[in-house]
Amino acid sequence: MADAKISFTDGAAYERLMGVWSRFAGEIFLDWLEPPSDLRWIDIGCGNGAFTEVLVDRCNPVEVQGIDPSEEQLIFARTRPASRVAEFRRGDAMALPFPAGRFDAAVMALVVVFVPDPARGVEEMVRVVRPGGIVATYVWDMVGGGFPLDPILGEMRAMGLAPPRPPQVDVSRLKALQDLWTGAGLEAVEVREIAVTRTFADFDDFWAINTKSPMLAPTLAAMPSVDVERLKSRVRTGLPADSQRHITCAARAHAVKGRRLK
């Protein structure tokens, strides 16, 4: 695959595609963090607010600041029930618009591989939390076969196609995440895998939802229709349906957490 800029601008499409996956993984992630209630959170790369909604529902925060570069995604996020607690604004993960020690917890959901300089992004997370504060992320295992789009991406690669990919996929490795967190001076660093599954109504449902991804759509749009149908057939063969035509897919995320030194 080729490195290229990937922009998520359609909040509703993202909700159908990755928002569902993000919530599945996010619930396990938050259970693992075991945060107390009444914390001040920053959700960096909040996108359309899918994870933010889980955070508000499960953690009883006193404040959540959601930061993302896409105003289109933020417009969708502001329509969520989470907006009763969360404020959504544009911002850069590598230059957060907040003073040092402003929050009790800083999190990223499925974002760190898109940050041009992940180490700088983690430094910013550390900077804006108080001493003893939580710094954590989860991200799809994009190297080891855990990405939800892998059933399509794998067949595209087999056909000699090169759709764009996030610029920092190697950061999704467990060891790389652990090294980032320890390199940022965090203590009590732990990592884990998060395994989730998702069931689609049938193959057409799977195809319609997943091919809207900005990682796939531009390449598919440039392909001759006969090649698109060949790709679709290959993917269908690799995803057998159950007796009710349902398609169940598995994905795997890697997570890391630590605390700022007191």
Secondary structure as GFF3:
##gff-version 3
##sequence-region A 1 262
A	DSSP	beta_strand	2	3	.	.	.	ID=ss1
A	DSSP	alpha_helix	11	14	.	.	.	ID=ss2
A	DSSP	pi_helix	15	19	.	.	.	ID=ss3
A	DSSP	alpha_helix	20	33	.	.	.	ID=ss4
A	DSSP	beta_strand	40	44	.	.	.	ID=ss5
A	DSSP	alpha_helix	50	59	.	.	.	ID=ss6
A	DSSP	beta_strand	63	68	.	.	.	ID=ss7
A	DSSP	alpha_helix	71	77	.	.	.	ID=ss8
A	DSSP	three_ten_helix	81	84	.	.	.	ID=ss9
A	DSSP	beta_strand	86	90	.	.	.	ID=ss10
A	DSSP	beta_strand	103	109	.	.	.	ID=ss11
A	DSSP	three_ten_helix	112	114	.	.	.	ID=ss12
A	DSSP	alpha_helix	118	128	.	.	.	ID=ss13
A	DSSP	beta_strand	129	140	.	.	.	ID=ss14
A	DSSP	alpha_helix	150	158	.	.	.	ID=ss15
A	DSSP	beta_strand	164	165	.	.	.	ID=ss16
A	DSSP	three_ten_helix	169	172	.	.	.	ID=ss17
A	DSSP	alpha_helix	174	183	.	.	.	ID=ss18
A	DSSP	beta_strand	187	200	.	.	.	ID=ss19
A	DSSP	alpha_helix	203	210	.	.	.	ID=ss20
A	DSSP	alpha_helix	217	222	.	.	.	ID=ss21
A	DSSP	alpha_helix	225	238	.	.	.	ID=ss22
A	DSSP	beta_strand	247	259	.	.	.	ID=ss23
###
